[in-house]
Amino acid sequence: MNRKEFCKYFQIPYRTVTEWELDNRHAPEYVLRLLEYYIQHEIIKRENMEDESV
């Protein structure tokens, strides 16, 4: 996933993510925790779907 896709998927402004990457701004801790939570649950969901299809 590139930056543009990431921003669209998580509905985060492109400029905001760019500023995080350039270390001009920092993502709030709660945003990082929410992204981590979401990604972990997506992985679990995919694994469950794969198990069901076998």
ModelCIF file with pLDDT and N, C-alpha, C, O atoms, coordinates in Angstrom:
data_MODEL
#
_entry.id   MODEL 
#
_entity.id                         1 
_entity.type                       polymer 
_entity.pdbx_number_of_molecules   1 
#
_entity_poly.entity_id                      1 
_entity_poly.type                           'polypeptide(L)' 
_entity_poly.nstd_linkage                   no 
_entity_poly.nstd_monomer                   no 
_entity_poly.pdbx_seq_one_letter_code       MNRKEFCKYFQIPYRTVTEWELDNRHAPEYVLRLLEYYIQHEIIKRENMEDESV 
_entity_poly.pdbx_seq_one_letter_code_can   MNRKEFCKYFQIPYRTVTEWELDNRHAPEYVLRLLEYYIQHEIIKRENMEDESV 
_entity_poly.pdbx_strand_id                 A 
#
loop_
_entity_poly_seq.entity_id 
_entity_poly_seq.num 
_entity_poly_seq.mon_id 
_entity_poly_seq.hetero 
1 1  MET n 
1 2  ASN n 
1 3  ARG n 
1 4  LYS n 
1 5  GLU n 
1 6  PHE n 
1 7  CYS n 
1 8  LYS n 
1 9  TYR n 
1 10 PHE n 
1 11 GLN n 
1 12 ILE n 
1 13 PRO n 
1 14 TYR n 
1 15 ARG n 
1 16 THR n 
1 17 VAL n 
1 18 THR n 
1 19 GLU n 
1 20 TRP n 
1 21 GLU n 
1 22 LEU n 
1 23 ASP n 
1 24 ASN n 
1 25 ARG n 
1 26 HIS n 
1 27 ALA n 
1 28 PRO n 
1 29 GLU n 
1 30 TYR n 
1 31 VAL n 
1 32 LEU n 
1 33 ARG n 
1 34 LEU n 
1 35 LEU n 
1 36 GLU n 
1 37 TYR n 
1 38 TYR n 
1 39 ILE n 
1 40 GLN n 
1 41 HIS n 
1 42 GLU n 
1 43 ILE n 
1 44 ILE n 
1 45 LYS n 
1 46 ARG n 
1 47 GLU n 
1 48 ASN n 
1 49 MET n 
1 50 GLU n 
1 51 ASP n 
1 52 GLU n 
1 53 SER n 
1 54 VAL n 
#
_struct_asym.id          A 
_struct_asym.entity_id   1 
#
loop_
_ma_qa_metric.id 
_ma_qa_metric.mode 
_ma_qa_metric.name 
_ma_qa_metric.software_group_id 
_ma_qa_metric.type 
1 global pLDDT . pLDDT 
2 local  pLDDT . pLDDT 
#
_ma_qa_metric_global.metric_id      1 
_ma_qa_metric_global.metric_value   92.04 
_ma_qa_metric_global.model_id       1 
_ma_qa_metric_global.ordinal_id     1 
#
loop_
_ma_qa_metric_local.label_asym_id 
_ma_qa_metric_local.label_comp_id 
_ma_qa_metric_local.label_seq_id 
_ma_qa_metric_local.metric_id 
_ma_qa_metric_local.metric_value 
_ma_qa_metric_local.model_id 
_ma_qa_metric_local.ordinal_id 
A MET 1  2 89.00 1 1  
A ASN 2  2 94.00 1 2  
A ARG 3  2 94.00 1 3  
A LYS 4  2 96.00 1 4  
A GLU 5  2 95.00 1 5  
A PHE 6  2 93.00 1 6  
A CYS 7  2 95.00 1 7  
A LYS 8  2 96.00 1 8  
A TYR 9  2 92.00 1 9  
A PHE 10 2 92.00 1 10 
A GLN 11 2 94.00 1 11 
A ILE 12 2 96.00 1 12 
A PRO 13 2 97.00 1 13 
A TYR 14 2 98.00 1 14 
A ARG 15 2 97.00 1 15 
A THR 16 2 97.00 1 16 
A VAL 17 2 96.00 1 17 
A THR 18 2 96.00 1 18 
A GLU 19 2 97.00 1 19 
A TRP 20 2 96.00 1 20 
A GLU 21 2 95.00 1 21 
A LEU 22 2 97.00 1 22 
A ASP 23 2 96.00 1 23 
A ASN 24 2 97.00 1 24 
A ARG 25 2 96.00 1 25 
A HIS 26 2 96.00 1 26 
A ALA 27 2 95.00 1 27 
A PRO 28 2 95.00 1 28 
A GLU 29 2 97.00 1 29 
A TYR 30 2 96.00 1 30 
A VAL 31 2 95.00 1 31 
A LEU 32 2 95.00 1 32 
A ARG 33 2 97.00 1 33 
A LEU 34 2 95.00 1 34 
A LEU 35 2 93.00 1 35 
A GLU 36 2 94.00 1 36 
A TYR 37 2 95.00 1 37 
A TYR 38 2 92.00 1 38 
A ILE 39 2 90.00 1 39 
A GLN 40 2 92.00 1 40 
A HIS 41 2 92.00 1 41 
A GLU 42 2 89.00 1 42 
A ILE 43 2 86.00 1 43 
A ILE 44 2 87.00 1 44 
A LYS 45 2 85.00 1 45 
A ARG 46 2 85.00 1 46 
A GLU 47 2 86.00 1 47 
A ASN 48 2 86.00 1 48 
A MET 49 2 83.00 1 49 
A GLU 50 2 83.00 1 50 
A ASP 51 2 83.00 1 51 
A GLU 52 2 80.00 1 52 
A SER 53 2 78.00 1 53 
A VAL 54 2 69.00 1 54 
#
loop_
_atom_site.group_PDB 
_atom_site.id 
_atom_site.type_symbol 
_atom_site.label_atom_id 
_atom_site.label_alt_id 
_atom_site.label_comp_id 
_atom_site.label_asym_id 
_atom_site.label_entity_id 
_atom_site.label_seq_id 
_atom_site.pdbx_PDB_ins_code 
_atom_site.Cartn_x 
_atom_site.Cartn_y 
_atom_site.Cartn_z 
_atom_site.occupancy 
_atom_site.B_iso_or_equiv 
_atom_site.pdbx_formal_charge 
_atom_site.auth_seq_id 
_atom_site.auth_comp_id 
_atom_site.auth_asym_id 
_atom_site.auth_atom_id 
_atom_site.pdbx_PDB_model_num 
ATOM 1   N N  . MET A 1 1  ? 0.857   -1.164  0.000  1.00 89.00 ? 1  MET A N  1 
ATOM 2   C CA . MET A 1 1  ? 0.000   0.000   0.000  1.00 89.00 ? 1  MET A CA 1 
ATOM 3   C C  . MET A 1 1  ? 0.910   1.236   0.000  1.00 89.00 ? 1  MET A C  1 
ATOM 4   O O  . MET A 1 1  ? 1.792   1.369   0.848  1.00 89.00 ? 1  MET A O  1 
ATOM 5   N N  . ASN A 1 2  ? 0.688   2.112   -0.938 1.00 94.00 ? 2  ASN A N  1 
ATOM 6   C CA . ASN A 1 2  ? 1.476   3.342   -0.949 1.00 94.00 ? 2  ASN A CA 1 
ATOM 7   C C  . ASN A 1 2  ? 0.809   4.394   -0.043 1.00 94.00 ? 2  ASN A C  1 
ATOM 8   O O  . ASN A 1 2  ? -0.254  4.160   0.533  1.00 94.00 ? 2  ASN A O  1 
ATOM 9   N N  . ARG A 1 3  ? 1.463   5.544   0.060  1.00 94.00 ? 3  ARG A N  1 
ATOM 10  C CA . ARG A 1 3  ? 0.967   6.590   0.960  1.00 94.00 ? 3  ARG A CA 1 
ATOM 11  C C  . ARG A 1 3  ? -0.433  7.048   0.570  1.00 94.00 ? 3  ARG A C  1 
ATOM 12  O O  . ARG A 1 3  ? -1.292  7.225   1.433  1.00 94.00 ? 3  ARG A O  1 
ATOM 13  N N  . LYS A 1 4  ? -0.663  7.236   -0.707 1.00 96.00 ? 4  LYS A N  1 
ATOM 14  C CA . LYS A 1 4  ? -1.977  7.705   -1.166 1.00 96.00 ? 4  LYS A CA 1 
ATOM 15  C C  . LYS A 1 4  ? -3.069  6.696   -0.802 1.00 96.00 ? 4  LYS A C  1 
ATOM 16  O O  . LYS A 1 4  ? -4.128  7.079   -0.307 1.00 96.00 ? 4  LYS A O  1 
ATOM 17  N N  . GLU A 1 5  ? -2.815  5.426   -1.044 1.00 95.00 ? 5  GLU A N  1 
ATOM 18  C CA . GLU A 1 5  ? -3.784  4.377   -0.708 1.00 95.00 ? 5  GLU A CA 1 
ATOM 19  C C  . GLU A 1 5  ? -4.013  4.309   0.805  1.00 95.00 ? 5  GLU A C  1 
ATOM 20  O O  . GLU A 1 5  ? -5.143  4.160   1.270  1.00 95.00 ? 5  GLU A O  1 
ATOM 21  N N  . PHE A 1 6  ? -2.918  4.420   1.559  1.00 93.00 ? 6  PHE A N  1 
ATOM 22  C CA . PHE A 1 6  ? -3.011  4.408   3.022  1.00 93.00 ? 6  PHE A CA 1 
ATOM 23  C C  . PHE A 1 6  ? -3.916  5.540   3.508  1.00 93.00 ? 6  PHE A C  1 
ATOM 24  O O  . PHE A 1 6  ? -4.802  5.327   4.336  1.00 93.00 ? 6  PHE A O  1 
ATOM 25  N N  . CYS A 1 7  ? -3.683  6.737   2.987  1.00 95.00 ? 7  CYS A N  1 
ATOM 26  C CA . CYS A 1 7  ? -4.475  7.894   3.397  1.00 95.00 ? 7  CYS A CA 1 
ATOM 27  C C  . CYS A 1 7  ? -5.953  7.726   3.051  1.00 95.00 ? 7  CYS A C  1 
ATOM 28  O O  . CYS A 1 7  ? -6.833  8.046   3.850  1.00 95.00 ? 7  CYS A O  1 
ATOM 29  N N  . LYS A 1 8  ? -6.199  7.231   1.878  1.00 96.00 ? 8  LYS A N  1 
ATOM 30  C CA . LYS A 1 8  ? -7.588  7.029   1.458  1.00 96.00 ? 8  LYS A CA 1 
ATOM 31  C C  . LYS A 1 8  ? -8.257  5.951   2.313  1.00 96.00 ? 8  LYS A C  1 
ATOM 32  O O  . LYS A 1 8  ? -9.397  6.118   2.748  1.00 96.00 ? 8  LYS A O  1 
ATOM 33  N N  . TYR A 1 9  ? -7.553  4.857   2.549  1.00 92.00 ? 9  TYR A N  1 
ATOM 34  C CA . TYR A 1 9  ? -8.114  3.736   3.304  1.00 92.00 ? 9  TYR A CA 1 
ATOM 35  C C  . TYR A 1 9  ? -8.450  4.136   4.739  1.00 92.00 ? 9  TYR A C  1 
ATOM 36  O O  . TYR A 1 9  ? -9.516  3.797   5.254  1.00 92.00 ? 9  TYR A O  1 
ATOM 37  N N  . PHE A 1 10 ? -7.523  4.868   5.384  1.00 92.00 ? 10 PHE A N  1 
ATOM 38  C CA . PHE A 1 10 ? -7.725  5.250   6.782  1.00 92.00 ? 10 PHE A CA 1 
ATOM 39  C C  . PHE A 1 10 ? -8.330  6.641   6.940  1.00 92.00 ? 10 PHE A C  1 
ATOM 40  O O  . PHE A 1 10 ? -8.530  7.111   8.060  1.00 92.00 ? 10 PHE A O  1 
ATOM 41  N N  . GLN A 1 11 ? -8.619  7.296   5.824  1.00 94.00 ? 11 GLN A N  1 
ATOM 42  C CA . GLN A 1 11 ? -9.233  8.622   5.823  1.00 94.00 ? 11 GLN A CA 1 
ATOM 43  C C  . GLN A 1 11 ? -8.412  9.629   6.640  1.00 94.00 ? 11 GLN A C  1 
ATOM 44  O O  . GLN A 1 11 ? -8.939  10.378  7.463  1.00 94.00 ? 11 GLN A O  1 
ATOM 45  N N  . ILE A 1 12 ? -7.103  9.614   6.376  1.00 96.00 ? 12 ILE A N  1 
ATOM 46  C CA . ILE A 1 12 ? -6.181  10.559  6.997  1.00 96.00 ? 12 ILE A CA 1 
ATOM 47  C C  . ILE A 1 12 ? -5.673  11.462  5.874  1.00 96.00 ? 12 ILE A C  1 
ATOM 48  O O  . ILE A 1 12 ? -5.266  10.966  4.824  1.00 96.00 ? 12 ILE A O  1 
ATOM 49  N N  . PRO A 1 13 ? -5.691  12.762  6.077  1.00 97.00 ? 13 PRO A N  1 
ATOM 50  C CA . PRO A 1 13 ? -5.222  13.657  5.016  1.00 97.00 ? 13 PRO A CA 1 
ATOM 51  C C  . PRO A 1 13 ? -3.786  13.329  4.572  1.00 97.00 ? 13 PRO A C  1 
ATOM 52  O O  . PRO A 1 13 ? -2.909  13.046  5.388  1.00 97.00 ? 13 PRO A O  1 
ATOM 53  N N  . TYR A 1 14 ? -3.587  13.378  3.279  1.00 98.00 ? 14 TYR A N  1 
ATOM 54  C CA . TYR A 1 14 ? -2.284  13.058  2.688  1.00 98.00 ? 14 TYR A CA 1 
ATOM 55  C C  . TYR A 1 14 ? -1.189  13.946  3.286  1.00 98.00 ? 14 TYR A C  1 
ATOM 56  O O  . TYR A 1 14 ? -0.104  13.464  3.613  1.00 98.00 ? 14 TYR A O  1 
ATOM 57  N N  . ARG A 1 15 ? -1.471  15.216  3.424  1.00 97.00 ? 15 ARG A N  1 
ATOM 58  C CA . ARG A 1 15 ? -0.481  16.163  3.956  1.00 97.00 ? 15 ARG A CA 1 
ATOM 59  C C  . ARG A 1 15 ? -0.090  15.796  5.393  1.00 97.00 ? 15 ARG A C  1 
ATOM 60  O O  . ARG A 1 15 ? 1.070   15.943  5.778  1.00 97.00 ? 15 ARG A O  1 
ATOM 61  N N  . THR A 1 16 ? -1.042  15.327  6.170  1.00 97.00 ? 16 THR A N  1 
ATOM 62  C CA . THR A 1 16 ? -0.772  14.943  7.551  1.00 97.00 ? 16 THR A CA 1 
ATOM 63  C C  . THR A 1 16 ? 0.220   13.789  7.592  1.00 97.00 ? 16 THR A C  1 
ATOM 64  O O  . THR A 1 16 ? 1.194   13.831  8.343  1.00 97.00 ? 16 THR A O  1 
ATOM 65  N N  . VAL A 1 17 ? -0.021  12.769  6.795  1.00 96.00 ? 17 VAL A N  1 
ATOM 66  C CA . VAL A 1 17 ? 0.879   11.612  6.764  1.00 96.00 ? 17 VAL A CA 1 
ATOM 67  C C  . VAL A 1 17 ? 2.264   12.032  6.263  1.00 96.00 ? 17 VAL A C  1 
ATOM 68  O O  . VAL A 1 17 ? 3.281   11.568  6.778  1.00 96.00 ? 17 VAL A O  1 
ATOM 69  N N  . THR A 1 18 ? 2.295   12.890  5.283  1.00 96.00 ? 18 THR A N  1 
ATOM 70  C CA . THR A 1 18 ? 3.576   13.396  4.775  1.00 96.00 ? 18 THR A CA 1 
ATOM 71  C C  . THR A 1 18 ? 4.348   14.109  5.887  1.00 96.00 ? 18 THR A C  1 
ATOM 72  O O  . THR A 1 18 ? 5.552   13.905  6.044  1.00 96.00 ? 18 THR A O  1 
ATOM 73  N N  . GLU A 1 19 ? 3.659   14.929  6.641  1.00 97.00 ? 19 GLU A N  1 
ATOM 74  C CA . GLU A 1 19 ? 4.305   15.643  7.751  1.00 97.00 ? 19 GLU A CA 1 
ATOM 75  C C  . GLU A 1 19 ? 4.824   14.681  8.817  1.00 97.00 ? 19 GLU A C  1 
ATOM 76  O O  . GLU A 1 19 ? 5.885   14.914  9.396  1.00 97.00 ? 19 GLU A O  1 
ATOM 77  N N  . TRP A 1 20 ? 4.085   13.602  9.079  1.00 96.00 ? 20 TRP A N  1 
ATOM 78  C CA . TRP A 1 20 ? 4.564   12.579  10.018 1.00 96.00 ? 20 TRP A CA 1 
ATOM 79  C C  . TRP A 1 20 ? 5.844   11.948  9.493  1.00 96.00 ? 20 TRP A C  1 
ATOM 80  O O  . TRP A 1 20 ? 6.815   11.779  10.231 1.00 96.00 ? 20 TRP A O  1 
ATOM 81  N N  . GLU A 1 21 ? 5.837   11.603  8.219  1.00 95.00 ? 21 GLU A N  1 
ATOM 82  C CA . GLU A 1 21 ? 7.004   10.934  7.633  1.00 95.00 ? 21 GLU A CA 1 
ATOM 83  C C  . GLU A 1 21 ? 8.221   11.849  7.580  1.00 95.00 ? 21 GLU A C  1 
ATOM 84  O O  . GLU A 1 21 ? 9.351   11.378  7.707  1.00 95.00 ? 21 GLU A O  1 
ATOM 85  N N  . LEU A 1 22 ? 8.009   13.134  7.398  1.00 97.00 ? 22 LEU A N  1 
ATOM 86  C CA . LEU A 1 22 ? 9.115   14.089  7.358  1.00 97.00 ? 22 LEU A CA 1 
ATOM 87  C C  . LEU A 1 22 ? 9.566   14.494  8.760  1.00 97.00 ? 22 LEU A C  1 
ATOM 88  O O  . LEU A 1 22 ? 10.517  15.259  8.919  1.00 97.00 ? 22 LEU A O  1 
ATOM 89  N N  . ASP A 1 23 ? 8.881   13.976  9.764  1.00 96.00 ? 23 ASP A N  1 
ATOM 90  C CA . ASP A 1 23 ? 9.170   14.268  11.175 1.00 96.00 ? 23 ASP A CA 1 
ATOM 91  C C  . ASP A 1 23 ? 8.948   15.745  11.518 1.00 96.00 ? 23 ASP A C  1 
ATOM 92  O O  . ASP A 1 23 ? 9.554   16.282  12.445 1.00 96.00 ? 23 ASP A O  1 
ATOM 93  N N  . ASN A 1 24 ? 8.070   16.381  10.750 1.00 97.00 ? 24 ASN A N  1 
ATOM 94  C CA . ASN A 1 24 ? 7.685   17.758  11.064 1.00 97.00 ? 24 ASN A CA 1 
ATOM 95  C C  . ASN A 1 24 ? 6.573   17.786  12.108 1.00 97.00 ? 24 ASN A C  1 
ATOM 96  O O  . ASN A 1 24 ? 6.435   18.748  12.863 1.00 97.00 ? 24 ASN A O  1 
ATOM 97  N N  . ARG A 1 25 ? 5.794   16.729  12.136 1.00 96.00 ? 25 ARG A N  1 
ATOM 98  C CA . ARG A 1 25 ? 4.716   16.555  13.118 1.00 96.00 ? 25 ARG A CA 1 
ATOM 99  C C  . ARG A 1 25 ? 4.760   15.112  13.579 1.00 96.00 ? 25 ARG A C  1 
ATOM 100 O O  . ARG A 1 25 ? 5.372   14.257  12.938 1.00 96.00 ? 25 ARG A O  1 
ATOM 101 N N  . HIS A 1 26 ? 4.109   14.853  14.693 1.00 96.00 ? 26 HIS A N  1 
ATOM 102 C CA . HIS A 1 26 ? 4.058   13.497  15.214 1.00 96.00 ? 26 HIS A CA 1 
ATOM 103 C C  . HIS A 1 26 ? 2.596   13.067  15.349 1.00 96.00 ? 26 HIS A C  1 
ATOM 104 O O  . HIS A 1 26 ? 1.734   13.833  15.779 1.00 96.00 ? 26 HIS A O  1 
ATOM 105 N N  . ALA A 1 27 ? 2.358   11.833  14.970 1.00 95.00 ? 27 ALA A N  1 
ATOM 106 C CA . ALA A 1 27 ? 1.004   11.293  15.107 1.00 95.00 ? 27 ALA A CA 1 
ATOM 107 C C  . ALA A 1 27 ? 0.696   11.153  16.596 1.00 95.00 ? 27 ALA A C  1 
ATOM 108 O O  . ALA A 1 27 ? 1.543   10.691  17.361 1.00 95.00 ? 27 ALA A O  1 
ATOM 109 N N  . PRO A 1 28 ? -0.497  11.543  17.010 1.00 95.00 ? 28 PRO A N  1 
ATOM 110 C CA . PRO A 1 28 ? -0.870  11.355  18.414 1.00 95.00 ? 28 PRO A CA 1 
ATOM 111 C C  . PRO A 1 28 ? -0.817  9.869   18.782 1.00 95.00 ? 28 PRO A C  1 
ATOM 112 O O  . PRO A 1 28 ? -1.094  9.000   17.955 1.00 95.00 ? 28 PRO A O  1 
ATOM 113 N N  . GLU A 1 29 ? -0.466  9.606   20.001 1.00 97.00 ? 29 GLU A N  1 
ATOM 114 C CA . GLU A 1 29 ? -0.335  8.224   20.477 1.00 97.00 ? 29 GLU A CA 1 
ATOM 115 C C  . GLU A 1 29 ? -1.626  7.435   20.259 1.00 97.00 ? 29 GLU A C  1 
ATOM 116 O O  . GLU A 1 29 ? -1.580  6.263   19.883 1.00 97.00 ? 29 GLU A O  1 
ATOM 117 N N  . TYR A 1 30 ? -2.777  8.069   20.493 1.00 96.00 ? 30 TYR A N  1 
ATOM 118 C CA . TYR A 1 30 ? -4.043  7.357   20.331 1.00 96.00 ? 30 TYR A CA 1 
ATOM 119 C C  . TYR A 1 30 ? -4.274  6.944   18.872 1.00 96.00 ? 30 TYR A C  1 
ATOM 120 O O  . TYR A 1 30 ? -4.884  5.907   18.615 1.00 96.00 ? 30 TYR A O  1 
ATOM 121 N N  . VAL A 1 31 ? -3.798  7.736   17.931 1.00 95.00 ? 31 VAL A N  1 
ATOM 122 C CA . VAL A 1 31 ? -3.947  7.390   16.517 1.00 95.00 ? 31 VAL A CA 1 
ATOM 123 C C  . VAL A 1 31 ? -3.102  6.155   16.201 1.00 95.00 ? 31 VAL A C  1 
ATOM 124 O O  . VAL A 1 31 ? -3.560  5.243   15.512 1.00 95.00 ? 31 VAL A O  1 
ATOM 125 N N  . LEU A 1 32 ? -1.884  6.132   16.702 1.00 95.00 ? 32 LEU A N  1 
ATOM 126 C CA . LEU A 1 32 ? -1.021  4.971   16.482 1.00 95.00 ? 32 LEU A CA 1 
ATOM 127 C C  . LEU A 1 32 ? -1.631  3.709   17.091 1.00 95.00 ? 32 LEU A C  1 
ATOM 128 O O  . LEU A 1 32 ? -1.592  2.638   16.485 1.00 95.00 ? 32 LEU A O  1 
ATOM 129 N N  . ARG A 1 33 ? -2.192  3.844   18.291 1.00 97.00 ? 33 ARG A N  1 
ATOM 130 C CA . ARG A 1 33 ? -2.829  2.678   18.932 1.00 97.00 ? 33 ARG A CA 1 
ATOM 131 C C  . ARG A 1 33 ? -4.050  2.213   18.145 1.00 97.00 ? 33 ARG A C  1 
ATOM 132 O O  . ARG A 1 33 ? -4.262  1.010   17.992 1.00 97.00 ? 33 ARG A O  1 
ATOM 133 N N  . LEU A 1 34 ? -4.854  3.150   17.645 1.00 95.00 ? 34 LEU A N  1 
ATOM 134 C CA . LEU A 1 34 ? -6.028  2.779   16.857 1.00 95.00 ? 34 LEU A CA 1 
ATOM 135 C C  . LEU A 1 34 ? -5.632  2.091   15.556 1.00 95.00 ? 34 LEU A C  1 
ATOM 136 O O  . LEU A 1 34 ? -6.258  1.105   15.165 1.00 95.00 ? 34 LEU A O  1 
ATOM 137 N N  . LEU A 1 35 ? -4.606  2.596   14.883 1.00 93.00 ? 35 LEU A N  1 
ATOM 138 C CA . LEU A 1 35 ? -4.138  1.965   13.649 1.00 93.00 ? 35 LEU A CA 1 
ATOM 139 C C  . LEU A 1 35 ? -3.624  0.558   13.934 1.00 93.00 ? 35 LEU A C  1 
ATOM 140 O O  . LEU A 1 35 ? -3.924  -0.379  13.193 1.00 93.00 ? 35 LEU A O  1 
ATOM 141 N N  . GLU A 1 36 ? -2.857  0.411   15.000 1.00 94.00 ? 36 GLU A N  1 
ATOM 142 C CA . GLU A 1 36 ? -2.341  -0.911  15.358 1.00 94.00 ? 36 GLU A CA 1 
ATOM 143 C C  . GLU A 1 36 ? -3.481  -1.877  15.662 1.00 94.00 ? 36 GLU A C  1 
ATOM 144 O O  . GLU A 1 36 ? -3.463  -3.020  15.206 1.00 94.00 ? 36 GLU A O  1 
ATOM 145 N N  . TYR A 1 37 ? -4.465  -1.429  16.423 1.00 95.00 ? 37 TYR A N  1 
ATOM 146 C CA . TYR A 1 37 ? -5.623  -2.250  16.764 1.00 95.00 ? 37 TYR A CA 1 
ATOM 147 C C  . TYR A 1 37 ? -6.362  -2.689  15.502 1.00 95.00 ? 37 TYR A C  1 
ATOM 148 O O  . TYR A 1 37 ? -6.701  -3.862  15.348 1.00 95.00 ? 37 TYR A O  1 
ATOM 149 N N  . TYR A 1 38 ? -6.604  -1.749  14.614 1.00 92.00 ? 38 TYR A N  1 
ATOM 150 C CA . TYR A 1 38 ? -7.329  -2.050  13.389 1.00 92.00 ? 38 TYR A CA 1 
ATOM 151 C C  . TYR A 1 38 ? -6.577  -3.071  12.533 1.00 92.00 ? 38 TYR A C  1 
ATOM 152 O O  . TYR A 1 38 ? -7.164  -4.032  12.036 1.00 92.00 ? 38 TYR A O  1 
ATOM 153 N N  . ILE A 1 39 ? -5.290  -2.854  12.371 1.00 90.00 ? 39 ILE A N  1 
ATOM 154 C CA . ILE A 1 39 ? -4.484  -3.753  11.543 1.00 90.00 ? 39 ILE A CA 1 
ATOM 155 C C  . ILE A 1 39 ? -4.444  -5.153  12.144 1.00 90.00 ? 39 ILE A C  1 
ATOM 156 O O  . ILE A 1 39 ? -4.578  -6.139  11.419 1.00 90.00 ? 39 ILE A O  1 
ATOM 157 N N  . GLN A 1 40 ? -4.265  -5.252  13.448 1.00 92.00 ? 40 GLN A N  1 
ATOM 158 C CA . GLN A 1 40 ? -4.255  -6.572  14.095 1.00 92.00 ? 40 GLN A CA 1 
ATOM 159 C C  . GLN A 1 40 ? -5.576  -7.294  13.886 1.00 92.00 ? 40 GLN A C  1 
ATOM 160 O O  . GLN A 1 40 ? -5.590  -8.497  13.624 1.00 92.00 ? 40 GLN A O  1 
ATOM 161 N N  . HIS A 1 41 ? -6.670  -6.586  13.997 1.00 92.00 ? 41 HIS A N  1 
ATOM 162 C CA . HIS A 1 41 ? -7.974  -7.226  13.827 1.00 92.00 ? 41 HIS A CA 1 
ATOM 163 C C  . HIS A 1 41 ? -8.253  -7.592  12.371 1.00 92.00 ? 41 HIS A C  1 
ATOM 164 O O  . HIS A 1 41 ? -8.951  -8.569  12.100 1.00 92.00 ? 41 HIS A O  1 
ATOM 165 N N  . GLU A 1 42 ? -7.724  -6.832  11.456 1.00 89.00 ? 42 GLU A N  1 
ATOM 166 C CA . GLU A 1 42 ? -7.847  -7.197  10.041 1.00 89.00 ? 42 GLU A CA 1 
ATOM 167 C C  . GLU A 1 42 ? -7.088  -8.494  9.764  1.00 89.00 ? 42 GLU A C  1 
ATOM 168 O O  . GLU A 1 42 ? -7.567  -9.342  9.011  1.00 89.00 ? 42 GLU A O  1 
ATOM 169 N N  . ILE A 1 43 ? -5.925  -8.650  10.357 1.00 86.00 ? 43 ILE A N  1 
ATOM 170 C CA . ILE A 1 43 ? -5.129  -9.866  10.178 1.00 86.00 ? 43 ILE A CA 1 
ATOM 171 C C  . ILE A 1 43 ? -5.892  -11.061 10.733 1.00 86.00 ? 43 ILE A C  1 
ATOM 172 O O  . ILE A 1 43 ? -5.974  -12.105 10.087 1.00 86.00 ? 43 ILE A O  1 
ATOM 173 N N  . ILE A 1 44 ? -6.447  -10.908 11.926 1.00 87.00 ? 44 ILE A N  1 
ATOM 174 C CA . ILE A 1 44 ? -7.207  -11.995 12.544 1.00 87.00 ? 44 ILE A CA 1 
ATOM 175 C C  . ILE A 1 44 ? -8.422  -12.348 11.692 1.00 87.00 ? 44 ILE A C  1 
ATOM 176 O O  . ILE A 1 44 ? -8.734  -13.524 11.499 1.00 87.00 ? 44 ILE A O  1 
ATOM 177 N N  . LYS A 1 45 ? -9.100  -11.331 11.187 1.00 85.00 ? 45 LYS A N  1 
ATOM 178 C CA . LYS A 1 45 ? -10.283 -11.559 10.351 1.00 85.00 ? 45 LYS A CA 1 
ATOM 179 C C  . LYS A 1 45 ? -9.911  -12.338 9.089  1.00 85.00 ? 45 LYS A C  1 
ATOM 180 O O  . LYS A 1 45 ? -10.610 -13.274 8.701  1.00 85.00 ? 45 LYS A O  1 
ATOM 181 N N  . ARG A 1 46 ? -8.813  -11.949 8.457  1.00 85.00 ? 46 ARG A N  1 
ATOM 182 C CA . ARG A 1 46 ? -8.363  -12.656 7.251  1.00 85.00 ? 46 ARG A CA 1 
ATOM 183 C C  . ARG A 1 46 ? -8.000  -14.102 7.556  1.00 85.00 ? 46 ARG A C  1 
ATOM 184 O O  . ARG A 1 46 ? -8.341  -15.008 6.795  1.00 85.00 ? 46 ARG A O  1 
ATOM 185 N N  . GLU A 1 47 ? -7.309  -14.315 8.668  1.00 86.00 ? 47 GLU A N  1 
ATOM 186 C CA . GLU A 1 47 ? -6.936  -15.679 9.040  1.00 86.00 ? 47 GLU A CA 1 
ATOM 187 C C  . GLU A 1 47 ? -8.172  -16.538 9.277  1.00 86.00 ? 47 GLU A C  1 
ATOM 188 O O  . GLU A 1 47 ? -8.209  -17.702 8.878  1.00 86.00 ? 47 GLU A O  1 
ATOM 189 N N  . ASN A 1 48 ? -9.175  -15.971 9.918  1.00 86.00 ? 48 ASN A N  1 
ATOM 190 C CA . ASN A 1 48 ? -10.420 -16.714 10.163 1.00 86.00 ? 48 ASN A CA 1 
ATOM 191 C C  . ASN A 1 48 ? -11.133 -17.035 8.857  1.00 86.00 ? 48 ASN A C  1 
ATOM 192 O O  . ASN A 1 48 ? -11.685 -18.124 8.699  1.00 86.00 ? 48 ASN A O  1 
ATOM 193 N N  . MET A 1 49 ? -11.124 -16.093 7.923  1.00 83.00 ? 49 MET A N  1 
ATOM 194 C CA . MET A 1 49 ? -11.766 -16.319 6.646  1.00 83.00 ? 49 MET A CA 1 
ATOM 195 C C  . MET A 1 49 ? -11.034 -17.414 5.873  1.00 83.00 ? 49 MET A C  1 
ATOM 196 O O  . MET A 1 49 ? -11.666 -18.230 5.203  1.00 83.00 ? 49 MET A O  1 
ATOM 197 N N  . GLU A 1 50 ? -9.719  -17.433 5.963  1.00 83.00 ? 50 GLU A N  1 
ATOM 198 C CA . GLU A 1 50 ? -8.936  -18.460 5.292  1.00 83.00 ? 50 GLU A CA 1 
ATOM 199 C C  . GLU A 1 50 ? -9.213  -19.829 5.889  1.00 83.00 ? 50 GLU A C  1 
ATOM 200 O O  . GLU A 1 50 ? -9.323  -20.818 5.164  1.00 83.00 ? 50 GLU A O  1 
ATOM 201 N N  . ASP A 1 51 ? -9.328  -19.888 7.224  1.00 83.00 ? 51 ASP A N  1 
ATOM 202 C CA . ASP A 1 51 ? -9.616  -21.153 7.903  1.00 83.00 ? 51 ASP A CA 1 
ATOM 203 C C  . ASP A 1 51 ? -10.986 -21.687 7.508  1.00 83.00 ? 51 ASP A C  1 
ATOM 204 O O  . ASP A 1 51 ? -11.165 -22.896 7.362  1.00 83.00 ? 51 ASP A O  1 
ATOM 205 N N  . GLU A 1 52 ? -11.947 -20.798 7.337  1.00 80.00 ? 52 GLU A N  1 
ATOM 206 C CA . GLU A 1 52 ? -13.292 -21.211 6.969  1.00 80.00 ? 52 GLU A CA 1 
ATOM 207 C C  . GLU A 1 52 ? -13.377 -21.732 5.541  1.00 80.00 ? 52 GLU A C  1 
ATOM 208 O O  . GLU A 1 52 ? -14.218 -22.574 5.226  1.00 80.00 ? 52 GLU A O  1 
ATOM 209 N N  . SER A 1 53 ? -12.509 -21.230 4.688  1.00 78.00 ? 53 SER A N  1 
ATOM 210 C CA . SER A 1 53 ? -12.563 -21.625 3.286  1.00 78.00 ? 53 SER A CA 1 
ATOM 211 C C  . SER A 1 53 ? -11.833 -22.947 3.029  1.00 78.00 ? 53 SER A C  1 
ATOM 212 O O  . SER A 1 53 ? -11.936 -23.509 1.939  1.00 78.00 ? 53 SER A O  1 
ATOM 213 N N  . VAL A 1 54 ? -11.103 -23.440 4.019  1.00 69.00 ? 54 VAL A N  1 
ATOM 214 C CA . VAL A 1 54 ? -10.359 -24.692 3.840  1.00 69.00 ? 54 VAL A CA 1 
ATOM 215 C C  . VAL A 1 54 ? -11.213 -25.872 4.154  1.00 69.00 ? 54 VAL A C  1 
ATOM 216 O O  . VAL A 1 54 ? -10.753 -27.010 4.059  1.00 69.00 ? 54 VAL A O  1 
#
